[in-house]
Amino acid sequence: MNTVVQAELGRHPDELFADFQREPMAAASLGQVHAARLGDGREVVVKVQYPGIEKALENDLANAAVLVRGFALTGQALDGRPYYEELRASLLRELDYVQEAAQADAYRIAAQRYPELVVPAVVYERSSRRVLCLERIRGKPLLDFMDSDATAEERFRVARLLIFAIWGPFYAARLVHADPHPGNFFVLPGDRLGVLDFGSTKVLSERFAGVYRVFLDENAAGRAHPDVGPMLKKAGFRFLGDDEEEAFEFCQRIADIVQRPIQSETYDFGSEALFWEVKRAFRSDPRTGFTIKPPPEALLFYRSAAGVAQDLGLLKAAGPRPRRAEGDSAARQRVVKPAAVDRPQQLVDKPEQLAACVDDVSRSSRVGLDTESNGFHAYFEKVCLLQVATPDADWAIDTLALPISPLLPLLADPRRECILHAAEYDVLCMKRDYGLSFGRIFDTHAAAKTLGLEKFGLHDLLAEQLGVALAIDEQRSDWGKRPLSAEQLEYAFADVRYLLPLREKLGDELASRSLITEAEAEFGRLVAKEPRAREFDPEGWQRMKAARILDGRGRAVLRELYLLRDQRARELNRPAFKVLSDLFLAETARRLPKSEDELVRIPGTSPMALKKIGAQVLAAVRAGMAAEPLARPRPGGDGRWRKGAPQAPSPEVEDRYERLRAWRRVRAEARKVEVQVIAPNAVLWAIARANPPDLDALSRVEGMDPFRLEQYGPSILEALQSGSGQQKLI
């Protein structure tokens, strides 16, 4: 253990920790866990990988691969190679604690809407590829809770938290926790659940996850989906054989059985009746005319689902099926259904089609609008598709095929309202590429935040407000590639299809609560935003987590690699992260390879990519090693206290900022809106620095538009001029 820690972190555990327990507190297949304490007093746990485990696992996987290839020779139906590769990739990911740390952070972000879930913070300066340091969570292990004399009510509450822990991040971010072993959960005071071990966590494709989101929506409504077979096919399942309909019918029967408890008055997680009913269905109705082949990513999904089902059974929890409040008539009537295609939809890539679109828009006082860009696939981003929805039709304009200048004056006309969701990005892209300033907009995202809705993503709003589920998400696909796929076009049309009715519903709610003026002020701020030219920050490497962990020589190498990556990304017109990953840069700077053989063993890139850039990477390593070692960056990355700020604020400015934050928090709570709706952080900092003595001076602070000045000006001045804790916050 000491050898691994010293090799990975450069120092003996006694030098790294104020206290380090030699006796492991837990052990697993890949490593053991030690309790420790940092110099600042924080309790942590340190997971240390067993020496030689990587080689042993690779040998075992190689032996298993021989068997899998042998089975593949017996026929297509038994070909397990794709599933073996999925399992192999999952196991190898678990060996890399740097990846696990990133996955823990991703899970924490995805679980933010569930405050009952507690995820330990990663201590990056004490972590590496084979050592992982996490802040310690103290609570009762779930295994102990299962064996305790907990009441039925307590067991049901914990079961509910388990469901949140597994399906919440999946629904929010397609993130599956594929190891829901009871040892990875702690029951904490205050009805909270601690979640551990993110080595086998993975983001699934939108093709697969989007379909299962629809299933989860049906679960929440207490129904089974009526078209399980076709939906599974959409998710990537293959139905081999002569009678696909027969396979669909079989899937529907199994789904109806699995959904039955959700339709009942109570959940009983301890009952084995469901298991035996499914088993009998397979035995009594054996199918030899078809084979169902799930996509490989389903392996982790079903591993997760089966694991949490087993946990719930061991909890022996039972409780009432969740019901919506009887007074919520809108919720009672809500039916989540797939997006319908019940109106004309036209891909526009010819001048005569654009003329028809322009004519339709010219006759419409309101239009829905969205853009798709290629930012995930190009260094120099541009708008590749413009979608427009009128009351009569949906249009997807190929901006790479023809100029859209005939449409621009119509979108700039203030007599016409353009309805967008999360408009800032589209506003900036259209200004950057076409010089367009929208005449008038309605942003459904900003409207939802002004109303204080808890969920304001487009998927959530459509489901909650209109009962529509979007099953496909192609946002990150390559919109610059032609021809566009059927899935891309389906996504593009669906993104604008419901903006008009969504605007009607949100607009009515704003009017009923007298919030129209406030929402329109925010819409005006969005329209006024100006795009900034993309600038590469040569010191951006200092904001990478590796910069705080590496030694001075490693940091010099990291800088050279960071500069090389940007240069190559510009040449290829590809995003920097697709040229070389952050993980590859960090590991290369740590290992300092001297040859191509050493380079190809570094995780985070492919041999094909290294064939094109490997020699340059090695040259960058040599240049960094020859340079002066670099000091560890201060918090804030490159020495700047905050992006855009020339220097750290004075204590007086910080004090004023904190008083303004307190004022904003109370104001937001009183109005039941997000704090950013009152004023974003940038505006509070600008006010704190300017310290305006009166309304006239306050009006000159950037971000203080007439609406904010009228609504909040006097109380802002009072918060500034009063001592902390004495100001009148409302």
Long-range contacts (C-beta under 8 A, 24 or more apart in sequence): 1-32, 1-34, 1-48, 3-51, 4-48, 4-49, 4-51, 4-130, 4-131, 5-46, 5-48, 5-131, 8-128, 8-129, 8-130, 8-131, 9-126, 9-128, 9-131, 10-551, 13-46, 16-126, 17-44, 17-46, 17-126, 20-46, 26-183, 30-57, 30-94, 30-95, 30-199, 31-130, 35-136, 36-133, 38-123, 38-126, 42-123, 42-135, 42-136, 43-135, 43-136, 43-138, 44-123, 44-126, 44-133, 44-134, 44-135, 44-136, 45-120, 45-133, 45-134, 45-136, 46-126, 46-131, 46-132, 46-133, 47-97, 47-131, 47-132, 47-133, 47-134, 48-130, 48-131, 49-95, 49-97, 49-130, 49-131, 53-95, 54-95, 57-91, 57-92, 57-95, 58-92, 61-88, 61-91, 76-240, 77-240, 77-291, 77-293, 82-296, 83-296, 83-299, 85-296, 86-296, 86-297, 86-299, 86-300, 87-299, 90-178, 90-200, 90-202, 90-299, 90-300, 93-199, 93-200, 93-202, 94-199, 94-200, 95-130, 96-129, 96-583, 96-603, 97-127, 97-128, 97-129, 97-130, 97-131, 97-132, 97-199, 98-127, 98-128, 98-129, 98-583, 98-586, 98-587, 99-199, 99-583, 99-603, 100-132, 100-198, 100-199, 100-201, 101-127, 101-132, 102-583, 103-198, 103-199, 103-201, 103-202, 104-134, 104-198, 104-201, 106-173, 106-175, 106-201, 106-203, 107-169, 107-175, 107-177, 107-195, 107-198, 107-201, 109-173, 110-168, 110-169, 110-172, 110-173, 110-175, 111-164, 111-165, 111-168, 111-169, 111-172, 111-195, 113-168, 113-172, 113-454, 113-455, 114-164, 114-165, 114-168, 116-161, 116-164, 116-191, 116-192, 116-193, 117-161, 117-164, 117-165, 117-168, 117-192, 117-193, 117-195, 118-186, 118-188, 118-192, 118-193, 118-194, 118-195, 119-194, 119-195, 120-194, 120-196, 124-545, 124-548, 124-549, 125-548, 125-549, 127-549, 128-549, 128-590, 129-587, 129-590, 129-603, 134-196, 137-186, 137-188, 137-194, 137-196, 138-186, 138-188, 139-186, 139-187, 139-188, 139-189, 139-192, 139-194, 140-186, 140-187, 140-188, 141-182, 141-183, 141-185, 141-186, 141-187, 142-182, 142-183, 142-184, 142-185, 142-186, 142-187, 142-311, 143-182, 143-183, 145-187, 145-315, 146-182, 146-314, 146-315, 152-317, 152-318, 152-319, 153-319, 155-315, 155-316, 155-317, 155-318, 156-267, 156-317, 156-318, 156-319, 157-191, 158-187, 158-193, 158-315, 158-317, 159-267, 159-269, 159-312, 159-315, 159-317, 159-319, 160-319, 161-191, 161-192, 161-193, 162-193, 162-308, 162-311, 162-312, 162-315, 163-308, 163-312, 164-193, 165-193, 165-195, 166-304, 166-305, 166-308, 167-216, 170-204, 170-209, 170-212, 170-304, 171-213, 171-216, 173-203, 174-203, 174-204, 174-205, 174-206, 174-209, 175-201, 175-202, 175-203, 175-204, 176-201, 176-202, 176-203, 176-204, 176-300, 176-301, 176-304, 177-201, 177-304, 178-202, 178-300, 178-301, 178-303, 178-304, 178-307, 179-303, 179-304, 179-307, 180-304, 180-307, 180-308, 180-311, 181-307, 182-311, 182-314, 185-311, 200-300, 202-297, 202-300, 204-297, 204-300, 204-301, 205-236, 205-297, 206-472, 206-473, 206-474, 206-475, 206-476, 207-234, 207-235, 207-236, 207-472, 207-487, 208-235, 208-236, 208-295, 208-297, 208-298, 208-301, 210-235, 210-470, 210-471, 210-472, 210-473, 211-235, 211-471, 212-301, 213-459, 213-469, 213-471, 214-336, 214-338, 214-469, 214-471, 217-336, 217-463, 217-469, 218-259, 218-336, 219-259, 219-262, 220-322, 220-336, 221-334, 221-335, 221-336, 222-262, 222-263, 222-321, 223-259, 223-262, 223-263, 224-255, 224-256, 224-258, 224-259, 224-262, 224-263, 225-255, 226-252, 228-252, 228-255, 231-471, 234-471, 235-295, 235-298, 236-294, 236-295, 236-297, 236-298, 237-292, 237-293, 237-294, 237-295, 237-298, 238-292, 238-293, 239-290, 239-291, 239-292, 239-293, 240-290, 240-291, 240-292, 240-293, 241-289, 241-290, 241-291, 242-289, 242-290, 243-289, 243-290, 244-290, 246-287, 246-289, 246-290, 247-287, 247-290, 247-292, 250-285, 250-287, 250-290, 251-292, 253-281, 253-285, 254-278, 254-281, 257-281, 262-321, 264-321, 265-320, 265-321, 266-318, 266-319, 266-320, 266-321, 267-317, 267-318, 267-319, 267-320, 267-321, 268-318, 269-312, 269-313, 269-315, 269-316, 269-317, 269-318, 270-313, 270-315, 270-316, 270-317, 270-318, 272-313, 334-464, 334-467, 335-467, 336-463, 336-467, 336-468, 336-469, 337-467, 337-468, 337-469, 338-468, 338-469, 338-471, 339-468, 339-469, 339-470, 339-471, 339-494, 339-497, 339-498, 340-468, 341-493, 343-392, 343-393, 343-394, 343-497, 344-392, 344-393, 344-394, 345-393, 345-394, 345-395, 345-396, 345-489, 345-493, 346-393, 346-394, 346-395, 346-396, 347-396, 347-398, 347-484, 347-489, 348-395, 348-396, 348-397, 348-398, 348-402, 349-398, 349-401, 349-402, 350-401, 350-402, 351-402, 354-397, 354-402, 354-404, 354-406, 354-407, 355-406, 357-388, 357-395, 357-397, 357-407, 358-406, 358-407, 358-410, 360-390, 360-392, 360-393, 360-395, 361-388, 361-390, 361-407, 361-410, 361-411, 361-416, 362-410, 363-390, 364-390, 364-391, 364-392, 364-416, 365-415, 365-416, 365-417, 366-391, 366-416, 366-417, 366-418, 366-419, 366-442, 366-500, 366-503, 367-411, 367-416, 367-417, 367-418, 367-419, 367-500, 368-418, 368-419, 368-420, 368-496, 368-497, 368-498, 368-499, 368-500, 368-503, 369-411, 369-418, 369-419, 369-420, 369-426, 369-496, 369-499, 370-420, 370-421, 370-426, 370-492, 370-495, 370-496, 370-499, 371-425, 371-426, 371-429, 371-430, 372-475, 372-479, 372-492, 373-429, 373-479, 374-478, 374-479, 374-480, 375-575, 376-476, 376-478, 376-575, 377-478, 377-479, 377-480, 377-481, 377-574, 377-575, 377-578, 378-480, 378-573, 378-574, 378-575, 379-569, 379-570, 379-572, 379-573, 379-574, 379-575, 379-576, 380-534, 380-573, 381-429, 382-433, 382-480, 383-429, 383-430, 383-433, 383-434, 384-479, 384-480, 385-479, 385-484, 385-492, 387-492, 387-493, 387-495, 387-496, 388-496, 389-496, 389-497, 389-499, 389-500, 391-500, 394-493, 394-496, 394-497, 396-489, 396-492, 396-493, 398-482, 398-484, 399-433, 400-480, 400-482, 404-434, 405-434, 408-434, 408-436, 411-436, 411-438, 411-439, 412-436, 412-437, 412-438, 412-439, 413-439, 414-439, 414-440, 415-439, 415-440, 416-440, 417-441, 417-442, 418-442, 419-443, 419-444, 419-499, 419-500, 419-502, 419-503, 420-444, 420-499, 421-445, 421-458, 421-461, 421-495, 421-499, 422-458, 423-523, 423-526, 424-526, 424-529, 427-526, 427-527, 427-529, 428-529, 428-530, 428-531, 429-531, 431-529, 431-530, 431-531, 432-531, 437-527, 438-527, 440-523, 440-527, 441-523, 441-526, 441-527, 442-503, 442-507, 442-523, 443-522, 443-523, 443-526, 444-499, 444-502, 444-503, 444-506, 446-519, 446-522, 446-523, 446-526, 447-503, 447-506, 447-507, 447-510, 447-519, 448-506, 449-673, 449-674, 449-676, 449-677, 450-510, 450-515, 450-518, 450-519, 450-522, 450-673, 450-677, 451-506, 451-509, 451-510, 451-513, 451-515, 451-673, 452-671, 452-672, 452-673, 452-674, 458-495, 461-502, 461-506, 462-498, 462-502, 465-502, 465-505, 465-506, 466-498, 466-501, 466-502, 466-505, 468-498, 470-494, 470-495, 517-707, 518-677, 518-707, 518-711, 521-705, 521-706, 521-707, 521-708, 522-677, 524-705, 525-705, 536-566, 537-638, 538-562, 538-563, 539-637, 539-638, 540-637, 540-638, 541-585, 542-633, 542-637, 542-638, 542-639, 543-633, 543-637, 543-638, 544-582, 544-585, 544-586, 545-586, 546-582, 546-585, 546-586, 546-589, 546-590, 547-632, 547-633, 547-637, 548-632, 548-633, 549-586, 549-590, 550-586, 550-589, 550-590, 551-629, 552-629, 552-630, 552-631, 552-632, 553-592, 553-624, 553-625, 553-629, 554-589, 554-590, 554-592, 555-589, 555-629, 555-630, 555-631, 555-632, 556-624, 556-625, 556-627, 556-628, 556-629, 556-630, 557-588, 557-589, 557-592, 557-620, 557-621, 557-624, 557-625, 558-585, 558-586, 558-589, 558-624, 559-624, 559-630, 560-620, 560-621, 560-623, 560-624, 560-627, 561-585, 561-588, 561-589, 561-617, 561-620, 561-621, 561-624, 563-620, 564-613, 564-616, 564-617, 564-620, 568-613, 568-616, 579-609, 579-613, 580-604, 580-605, 580-609, 580-613, 580-617, 581-605, 588-617, 588-621, 589-621, 589-624, 592-621, 592-625, 593-618, 593-621, 594-618, 594-621, 642-685, 645-685, 649-685, 649-688, 649-689, 653-688, 653-689, 653-691, 654-688, 655-724, 656-687, 656-688, 656-691, 656-720, 657-684, 657-685, 657-688, 658-724, 659-719, 659-720, 659-722, 659-724, 659-727, 660-684, 660-687, 660-688, 660-716, 660-719, 660-720, 662-719, 662-724, 662-727, 662-729, 663-715, 663-716, 663-719, 663-727, 663-729, 666-729, 666-730, 667-712, 667-715, 667-729, 667-730, 670-730, 678-712, 679-703, 679-708, 679-712, 683-708, 687-716, 687-720, 688-720, 691-720, 692-717, 692-720, 693-717
